Amino acid sequence: MIRSEGMSLYQLLIPRESSYDVMSELGQIDSVMIIDHQQHLLSKPFINQVQRCDEILSKVEYLLNQLNQIGQTIEHVYDFKLMLQEFDRVLSLKQIQKHTFINQIEEYITGKYQQVQQQIDNLSRLKSKLQNTIEAKEAMINARRWLGIAYFHSKSSTALDFDEQMIKSYHQHGGMMPSQKFTHFVGVMDAKDYQIFQRTVFRITKGNFMVNQTLLSVSRSCFLLIFPTFSLQSETWRKIKKLCDVLKVDHISLPLTEEQWDQRYSDYDKEIVEIENMDKLTHQLLQSILKPLLEDGNAQPSLLFIRFYLVRERTLYENLNKVKMQQSIFLANLWVRTSEIQLLEDILQTIKLKNPHIPAPQIKKNAIVNQKPPTFFQTNQFNKLFQLITETYGIPDYKEINPSIFSIVTFPFLFGVMFGDIGHGAAILIFGIFLSMNKIFSPRSEQKKLREQRIQLGLQIKKQINSKDFNDEDLNNDFNLTQIIFDLRYMLLLCGAFSLYTGFIYNEYFGLSLNIFGSCLNQTDCTYPFGIDPQYEELNFRNSYKMKLAIIIGFCQMLLGILCSGFNYLYFKKWINLFIIFPARLIFFTLFIGYMVILIIIKWTTFYQDTSQAPSIITTLVDMWMHDGQVTIKTFESADLQYQLQKIIIITCILCLPFLLFAPIIADIISMLRRKKKDPKNLQEFEMVPQNMNSDSSNDDIISEQSQHSSYIDIIVEHLIETLEFALGCISNTASYLRLWALSLAHSELAKVLFDLTLKDPLANANLLASLIGMPVFLLSTIGILLCMDSMECFLHALRLHWVEFQNKFYKGNGYNFEVFSYRKEMQKYQEKMKT
């Protein structure tokens, strides 16, 4: 955990005939990472196979989506072991080769896809036809109401249609002369276009029109338009007809007599019933096609298995695209975890035994130049969140000290320093214990039960399943608030424990002091057993105490970071950094900031009759640097001793600066001159140097971290900035830790204010009613403001202190993860992608 696992580089020679079998086995062991030699190529040899898998996968997702729409429950919980066994069962049943099975899958899925799509299109047409029929019927009912009984008694009225006589005589209406001719038009259109239609008709007819409109649904409306015209070829009619075409108005022709109207109503009702029956039958046919797709039969596997198989095939061909092709040989360079080299060799030996008729793959160990090994850490449910926090800032370099091992303790501790309160810490601690102990609360619990039932009913697996085949990561992780809170359970537990601990030190319970051990104020030979005496409630005292405590904590954590940098230099054998830069940084930081910590401790342990005469630490430090070490107000018992010490500190710190600046400059210049003597082409290429298979040399010894500097100016400017950053950072980073003091003080004062505003007066006056009213307000404000909002604030500040102030002392974070070639992990990624 302190350093990443060891990695070894191997070169695998795969004959073309056995490439599929070899890659198929490598993807199951979750132990190798294939180096991509063709990442810059636009056209890769197996890109067509990858695209083919994607196309079939899109059809599978379409079918699964249709199953969801018809209300079919789909269990998306996968067991990798079960799927592999199902894969072997299907292949043995069909007696076909693995790489040709996709042809049958494609034919089967394409056929089902076309059948389902045909039924979906039929349903869409039936739905549209049903909607049009209902709208036509409603439009006729409204038109009959608008036209009135006079429409049927008019001898001159005839049916109006686009293809027949459109202009007819009407009785006197709206003050118009009896000799005037009118056209009426009934239609259905989108409700959002009605205002445009009305305004345009107004301009066309110059206001000589009458229209009635009503909504049929939220998005559709029908209307009756009456306007004067005298000829089918009139300009007015032509423009209105063109407007209806543009707005996609559905024209409804009207019958002439009441008998014809009644007959039309009857025809519409019959048509609606027929369409509904056809829709029902089509749905039944669609279900008969879709439901068998989830069943594992002898003829064809289920859709879930097919999806697993296609993701597996795509992953296989994507990794085949990474290897080099040399005639009939594939050349793959693999990163392998050193602890699993034997597993890799066993797998290759198994392939030889299974397929004696095809050429066997050959493997040999390689050394690598200009390529840094990947980083891999074993994590569990407890430490994976702390590792995630570290990797969010940057992936650790190979074999670099991992900051997350310290964050397990320091992160919740800094949170507790800012959030310290007995009541609030106990609440978070109890909540964390509840989440850690109560497995029923886990969103994974139900999925785990389903998975166990599937295994028990589907297969009788007697042999214990190892962690690679079956673990908690195989479960679906729904991105929801419940899941996030559950993943934080161990961090909440630790944060609550440290908050409770610092709460006892601060002696604060919901912002109030507790008198647990009595008080030692104004008593001789009395020492308060633990924490702060309850009588020390003055804000100035707590303010001074928490501020100085924040400085000491910051000094200790940053000193730990500098020490970690020394261990990194020692491990990577950077001797100049170890013997010059590291001591210079350690001495400079220890003297510069450590002296202030010593002054704080001396001031704490010294009794002052008059506290106003106590020396100011800030004044002492400023005078030391501004007046060449002179002591204005002594903190030590001897002013001469303090002066001599301050003089030594100033001189030593100034002497450290040239070492910090010039040592790395000289080292980088020497390194650059050595590189110039080599062939420049060798610096650009990715070289592979074959070694003996039985060689004991490790890749740890051949890591080359070469600088990218190309000129002396670049080197000087970079290290000048780094030196200034370190020197000034000693001050700024220490000042940044004062956020521990500020947030702790704000937390306690806010808790006290909430209590004073809600419960202080009612409890003091023994007012039961006011107490009953104030208690819920106090609890809600405490939970919402302090336990939720303030805890999030403390979390973010603790995060910043680790990322910036602590990790910048030793942590580069320029590595990259060990992206293992794994079917199981690719299936998990695909499922998460489909959820989004």
N, C-alpha and C positions, 0 to 999 in steps of 0.2 A: 504493500500500500504506500510505503514511503517513496519508492521508486517504481517506475513501470516495469512490467514483466520483460524478460529478455527476449529478443527477436533474433532469428537466424534467417539468412537468405539462401534459398535453394533455387536451382535451375532445373526445370522439368522438361524433358524432351518427350513429346507425345506424338506417336505415329498418327497419321490422319485416320486410319481405320479404327483406332481405339480412342479417339479424342472425345467422342460423346460419352462413352462409358467412364472414362477417367474424370471428366468434368462433372458427370452425374454423381460420382462418389465423393468428390471433393466438396461439393455443395452441401453434403449431408453431415460432415464432421465438424463444421463451424470452427475451423482451425487455421485456415490459410487466407492470405490476402494477395490477390494477383495484381502485379504492377502493370499499369496500363502503358504499353509501348506505342499505342496508336491513337492516343487521345487527340492529337492534332489532325488526324485524317478525317476528311469529310465523308469519304466513301469507305465503309468498312466491309469486310468480307461477309459477315452474317447479318447485315442490317436488314435484309429482306425477311429473314426469319423472325427478327425482333418485331418488325412491322406487322408480319402475319399474325404473330401472337397477340399484338395489341388490337388488331382488327377483330379477332375472334373473341378477345376479352370484352371488347365493347358490346358485342352481341350478347355475351353471357350476362353482362350487367343490365342490358336492356330487358332480357328475359326475367332476371331477378327483380327488377323494378316493376315489371308487370305482375309478378307474383305478389309483391307487396301491395299493389293497387287493388288486387282482388281479395285482399285480406288474409293471404296465406302467411302464416308465421314461419320465419326463416331463422334458424339457429346459426349464427355466424361464429360460433366458438369452435376453434380448430385445435385438434391434437395432432401434432406433427408426426408422432409415431404411428397413429392410426392411419393418417393419410398415406404414409409411405407403404404401410402394409396393404392398404386398399389399392395403391398403385401397382404393387407386385401381383396382387390377386387378379386385377383386370388384365394385366399383360399375359399372365399365365393362362387365363381363361380364353383369351382371344388368340394366344399363340402367335403374337406379332412382336417385332422388335420395338425398342423404346422410341427410337427416333422417327419411326414411321407411324406411330400411334396418332400423331397429330393430324395426319391426313383423314383418318376416320372421325376424329373429333371435329375437324373443320366441316366435313360433310354433314355430320349429325347436327351440329349447332346451326349451320346455315339453313338446313331444311326446317328446323323448328323455328328459327328466326323468321323465315319467310312465311310460314304458316301463321305464326302469331301476328306478324305485321299485317297480313292479309285480313285477319279477323279484326284487328284494331282499326284498319281502314274501313271495314264494313261497319263497325260500331260508330265510327266518326261520321260516315255518310248517313246512317240511320238517325243519329242524334241531330245532325243538321236538317234532315228531312222532317223529323218530328217537330223540331223547333219552327221550321217554316210553316208546317201545317197548322200548328197551334196559333202562330202569329196571324196566318191568313184568316182563320176562324174568328179570332178576337177582332181583327180589323173589320171583317164583315159585320160583326155585331155592333161595333161602334159606328160604322158607316150607316147602318140601318137606323140607328138612333139619331144620327145627325141629319140624315136626309128626310126622315119623317114619312108619314103615310101618304103624303102628296106625291112622292116619287112613284108609287105604284098606280095612282089614279091618273097620272099624266099620260095621255094617249101618245104624246110625241116622244116620250122617253124611250130610249132603246139601250141595249147593252153597250158599255163603253170599254174599248180595248185598244191597245197599241195598233193592232192590225185591222180595225174596223172603224166605222164612222165615229169620230170623237166629239163632234160638236152637235148638240141637241138643244131643242127648245125647252125652256123651263117656265113655270108660272112666275108671276111677278114676285121678286125676292129682293129684299134690301133696298127698295125704292127704285129698282131698275125697270125700264119700259118692257111690256110684254113682248115686243118684237125683237128684243135683244137676245143673242145666242150665247150659250154658256158651255163650258167644258168642266166636268168634274173628274178628279183624279184621286184615287185611294192608293196609299202606299205604306210600306214599313221600312224604317231606316234606323241607323244608330242614333240614340238620343243625343249624343254629344255633337252631332252634325246638324241638329234641327235648327239651331239659331242661324247657322250659315245659310241653310236652305231658305228660311223665312226672309232673311234680309235680301238674298239674291232674287227671290221671286218678287219681292217688293220693287226692286229696281227694274226687273224685266217688265212687269205689268204696270209700272208707274203708280202703284198703290191700288189698282183696280183688282182686288182679289179678296177672297175670304177663306180662311183656313181654320180647321178644328184639329186639335192634337191631344193625344193622351198617351201615357206611358204604359207599355205592356210589361216591362220588367225594368230592372235598374239600368240596363244598357240599350234597350230597344223601345221604339215608340211608333205609333201609327198616326196617320193624318188624313184628312179629307180636304182637298184643295179645289176651290171653285173660282174660275176666272173667265172673263169674256173672250171669245174668239169666233171667227167666222169661217175659217178654212183650215183644213189639215196642213196646208202649205204655209200657214201664217208664220211670221217671224217669232211671235210670242210663243206659240206652241213648240216650234223647233228649239228655241232656247231652253224652255222648261224641260223638254225631253232630254236634251243634252246635259242639263244640270242633274237630272235624275240618274243618268248613266254615270256621271262623274262621282256622285255621292253613293252609288250602289244601292239605289232605292228599289225595293221589291214591289212591283206593281200588282195590285189585286183587282181583277176584273169583277164587275158586279152583275148579277142576274137581273132580268127585267121584271119578273113577276114574283109574287109572294110564294107561289108553289115552287118556283125555281130556287128561291132563297132557302126554303125548308129542305129541298132536296140537296142543295149544296152543304147545308149543315150536317145532314145525315151522311153524306159522302165523306166529309171531314172526320166525323166521329168514327166511321168504319176504318178510315185510313190510319187514324191515330191508334186504334186497337191493333191493327195489323202490324204497324211499325213497332209497337211495344212488345208484341209477341215475337217478332223477328229479333228485336234487341235482346229479349230474354233467351231465346234459343242461341243467339250468337255468343252471349256471355257463357252459357253452359258449354258450348263447343270450345270456347277459349279456355275455360277452366279444365276441360278434359285434356287439352293440349299441355297446359302449364303444370298442373299438379303432379303428373308422373315425373316431371323433370327433377323433383327433389328426392325421388326414391332411388335407392341403389338396387338396380336389377341386373340380371345376368346379361341382358341385351346391351344396355348402356349404363354408364355410371351417372351419379347425380350431378347437378349443376355445380354444387359446392366443390365436389372433387375435381370437376373439369376446370373450375377457376383455379384451384390449387395447382393442377397440372400445368395450366397455361402460364401462371406466374413462375412456376419452376422452369419451364422451357425458356421463357423470356430471359430469366436470370442466367440460365446456362449460356445462352447465345450472347448475351451482353458481356459475360466474362470471357467467352471465346474471342470476342472482338478485341480484347485487350492483349492477346498473345501475338507473337510474331509468327508469320507463316514463311517457311523456307522450303519451297517445293512441297514435298509430302510430309513435312515435319512441322509440328507446332512447338515453338520455343516459349515457355512460360517461366517468368521469374516470380517466385513466391516468397512472401514474408510468412514465416511460421513461428508460432510461439515456441520457445526453446523447450518448454516442458512437454510439448506435444509432438516433438519430432518423431518419436517412436510410433505414435498413432498414425502419422502420415506414411511412414514406411510400411506399417502393417496394412494400411488400406491399399497401397500400391501392390503389395504382395498378394492381397486378396483378389485384386483385379486380374493379376497374372493367372491365378488358379482358376478363376471363373471363366476366363476367355483364353484358353491355351492356343486357340487357332488364329489369334490375331497378334500382331507385334506388341510387345510389352513396353510400357513407358520406362524411361531411364531418368534417374535423379542424381544430382550432384550438388555439393555445397559450393556457394560462390561468395566472394567478397565484393563489396560495393564501394565505389568512389563517388563523392559529391551527391550522395543520397542518404538522407537521415532516416533511420528506421521509424516505424509508426509507434504510437503510444497506446498501451493497453493496461487498464487497471481492472482487477476483479472487484466488483461491487455487489452489495446486497441491499436488502430493504432498509437497513439502518444508515449506511453511508452513501447511498447513491445520490441523495439530495444534496449533500455537501460537495460531492464530486461534480454534480451538475452546476452548482454555484461557481465552482472554480473554472470549469470548462466554458461557462458563459463568458468569462473574461478572456480566456484563451486556453487552448489545449497545451498541456505541459510538453516540453521537449522530451525526447527519448532519454530516460534515466535521470531526468531533472527531478529534484525534490518536489513532491506533490504537496501543495499548500493545504489541500482538503484534509489531510491527516491532522493538522493543527486546528483547522476550522471546526472540527467536531467539538472541540472544547472552547476555543477562543470566541467563535461566533455567538453561541448562546450566552457565554460569559459577558461579552460586551453588551449584548441585548439586556441581560439582567442588570448590568450597571446602570443603564438608562431607564429601565422599566422597574427598578427595584421597589417592591411593595409587597408586604406579606399577603394581603388580601387578593390583590390582582395576580401576583405570582402563583398563589394557591389555586386560583380559578383556572389559569392556563395549565398548571400542572395536572389538576384533576381531569380537565378536558383531554389532555395528552394521554394520560393513563387510560381513560375511557376508550379513546380511539385505538390505543395499542393492545388493549386486552379484549375489547369487544369486537370479535371478528364478524359478527352479524352485521355490524354497521358498514363493513367494507362493501363497495359496489361490486367487487369481484366475487363475493361469496356466492351469490345466486348463479353466476356464470360457472363458478367452480363446481357447484352441485350438478348443473346440467352436463358439464364435461365429464364428470365422474359417472353419471348415469349413462352417457353415450358410450363410454369405454366399457362399462360393465355389460351393457346390453349388446353392443356391437361386436366386441371381442373379449375373450377370456384371457386376459394377460396375467400370467402368474409371476412372471419375472419382474423384479423391481425396475421401475423406469428411472433412468439416470437423469441428471439435471439438464443435459443437453436436449433430451427428448421431451421433457415435461417439467415446466416450472411456471412460476407466476407470470412471467413475461409472455407466455403463450396466450394469455387471456386478453380479450378486447379491453382497451382502456378508453372509456367514454370521457370526452373532455367536458367535464361538468364541475360545478363547485364542490359537490360531495366528494368526487375523486381527488380534487386538488387538496381539500382539507385532510382527507385520509392519508395522502402521500406525505403530508407535513407532520404526521403524528409523532414521530420520534424527535423532530426538531422542536415541536411545541412542548413535548415532555421535558427536554433539556432546557429550553428557554424558561419554562415555568419553574423548574428546579433552581436555576441560577437567580431568577427574579425573587423567588422565595428566600434564598440565601442572602442576597444583598438587601432584601427588605428587612430581615432581622438585623443586619449590620446597621442600616439606616434607622432601624426602629420605627418603621412607618407601616401603619395598617389603615388602608384607604385614606392616606394622607394624615392620619392622626398618630401620635406617639403612644406606645404601650408601656405601661409601668409593670414590667414582668418581674424584675429583680429588685425593685425599689430604686432609690436614687442615692448617689454618692456626692451630690452637690453640697458643699459647705461641710463635708465630713473629712476628718483626717484619717489616713491609713485605710482608705476605702477605694477599691478599684472596681469599676463596673464590669461584671463578668463577660458580657458579650454585646457588641454593638455600641450605639450611642446612648448616653444617659438620657432618659425621657425629659429631664429638666432643661436640656440644651435645645430648646425650641426656637432660639433666635435664628432668623434667616441669615444673618451675617456669618454665624458659625457654620451652618450647613453649607452655605455658599462657598466659604473658604475651604472647608473640608473636601467637598466634592470636586472642586476645581483642582486642588493639589493631587487628589487621588487619580483624576483623569490623566494628569501629567505623568505620574509614576507608571500607570498601566500602559500608556502610550510608549514610554521609554522601554519598558520590558518587551512589548511586542515587536517594536522596531529593532531592538537589539537581537531578538530571536531571528528576525529576517536577515540581518547582517551575518549572523553566525551560520545560517543556512546557505548563504552565498559562499562562505568559506568551504563548507562541505561539498558544494557543487564544484568549486575550483579544484578541490582535492580529488574528487571522483573523476573528473574529466581531464585531470593532469594539466591544468593550466597553471604552470608554475609561476609565471610572472604575476598573474592575478592573485595567486595564493600567497606569495611571499612579499609582494609589494602593495598591491591595491587593497587586498583584504585587510592587512594590518593597519594601513593608513586610514581606511574607512572606519575600522573598529575603534582605533585610538581617537580619531577626530570626533566621532559620534559620542563615544563614552565620556570624553572630557568635556565636550561642548554641552551636551544635554545631561549627561550623568552628574556633572557638577551641580546643576540646578536641582536634581533629585536629592543630592546630598544635602543641599541647603534646606530643602523641604523637610527632610527627616530630622535634621538638627533643630530646626525651628519647632517641629512637633515635640521633640524630646526635651526642650528647654523650657523651664518655668519662668514666666515674666510677671513680676508683680504688677506692672502697668503695661497692659497689652499695646498701648499706643506707642510705647518705646521699642516694640519688637521690630527688627529690621525687615524692610520690604525686599522680597526676593527679586522682584523685577528691577527695583532701583539698584540693588547690589550688582546684578548682571550688567545693566546698562553702564553703570559707573566703571565696572571692570574693563569693558571694551573701549569705553570712551576716554578713560583716564589712565590707560596703561597699567591696569591691575591695581590701582589705588583702592584702599578700603575706606569708604566714608562712614558706614555704620557696620560694625563688626557682627558677624554671625558666629564665628568660632570664638573660643575662649581667648585665643591669642590673635590679635590683629596682625602681628608680624607673620605668623604661620599662614594665615589666610592670604596675606599679600604675596608671600612666596609661592603659595599654591596657585593663586590666580595668575601670577607671572609665568609659571611653568605651563599652565593650561594655554595661555595666549600664544606663547612661543611654539609649543608643540603643535597646536592646531594650524598655525601659519606654515610650519615646516611640512605638515602632511599634504598641503595643497599641491606643491610641485610633484610629489609622488603620484597623487591622484590624476594629475594632468599629463605628465610626460611619460610615465611608465606604459600606459596603454598605447600612446602614440608611437613610441619606439617599437613596441611589440608588433603593432599592425604594419609599420613600415618594413620591418624585417620580413614579416609574412608576405607582404606584397612583392618584395624583391625576390623572394624564393619562388613565387608563382611565375614571375616573369621569365625565369630561367627555363620553365617547363614549356611544352608545346601548348599554345593557346587552344588548339582544337580539343585537347584532352580535358581542358577545363570546362568545355561546353557539353561534351558528350556524357552519356550515362554508361560508364565503363563497368564491365563484368570481368573479374579476374578469377578464373577457375582455381579451386583448391582441391586438395585431397579430401575425399568423402570422410575420412577418419580423422581429419584435422581437428585439434582441440581449440583452435583459435576462435575467439568470439567476435561478433560484430561490434561489441562495445569498444574494442581496441582500434577499430578502423574507421570510426566516425570522423569525418572531416568537416569541421564547421569553418569554412573559409569565408573571409570577409569579402564583401562586394565593392570595396573601395577601389577607385581607379586613379586617384591622384592624392598627392600629399595634402592639398588644401582640404579635401573631403575628410581625411583622417583628423587633421588638426581641429577643424570646425566641430566635427561630431563629438570629440572627446572634450573639447572646451565647454560645449553645452552640457555634456554629462557631468563634468566636474562642478560647474555652477549649479546644475540642478540638484546634485547631491548636497552641496554645501548649504544652499538656500533651503533645500527640502528638509534639512534637519530642523530648521525653525518652523517652516510652514506645516510640515507633517505633524510636528509636536503640537502646534497650535490647533491643528485639525482635530486632535483628540479631545480638545475642550468641548466638543459636541457631547461627549459623555456627561460632562458636568451640566451643560445647558439643558439637555433633554431630561436628565434626572431631576433637576430642579423644577423644570416646567411640569413634569409629570406629578410630582408631589404637591406643588402649589395648585394645579388644576384639580387634583383629587380633593384637596382641602376646600377649594372654592365650591365644588359640587356638593360636598357635605354641608358646608355652611349655608348654602342657598336652599337646601331641601330638608335637612333633618336637624340642624343644630338648634334652632329656636324651638321647634315642637318637642324635642327630647328634653331640652332645658326647662321648658314650662310644663312638662308632663301632659301635653295636649295630644290625646289619643287620636282624635279625628284628623288633625293636621299631620300626625305621624303616619297614619294609614294612607293619606294622600301623597305625602312626600316620599314614602318608601318606594313605590313603583317608579316615580320620577327619578329617584336616585339610582335605582337599579338599571333602568333603561339608559340613562345618561352615562352611567359607568360602563355598561356593556358597549354602547354605541361609540362613545367618544374615546374612552381609555382602552378598553380591551380590544377594540377593533381598529379605530383610526390611529391611536397613539402607538399601538403595538406595530402597526404597519410602518409608521414613521421610524420607530426604533430599528425595525428590521432593515429598512433601506439605509439608515446611517451606519449600522453595523456592516452592511454589505460594502459600503463605500470605504470604510476603514480597512477592510481586508483587501479590497481590490487595489486601492491606491497607496495607502500609507504602509501597509504590511508587505504586500506582494512585490512592490516595485523595488524592494531591497535585494531581491534574489531571483525573482520569477520572470522569465522571458515570455512564456506562453506562445511560442512559435511552432509548436509541434502539430501533428495531425493524427487523427484517430486511426486505430487498426480496424479498417473497414473489411470485416470478414466476409468471405464468399459463403453465403448461407441462404438456403431456400426458406428456412423458418423466419429469419428476420425480414427477408424481402416480402414474405406473405404478410407479416405484421405491418410493414410500411404501406403495402398496398391497401390493406383494410383501413388504416388510418386515413389514407388519401381519399378513399371512397366515401368516408364519413364526412369529409369536408366538402 
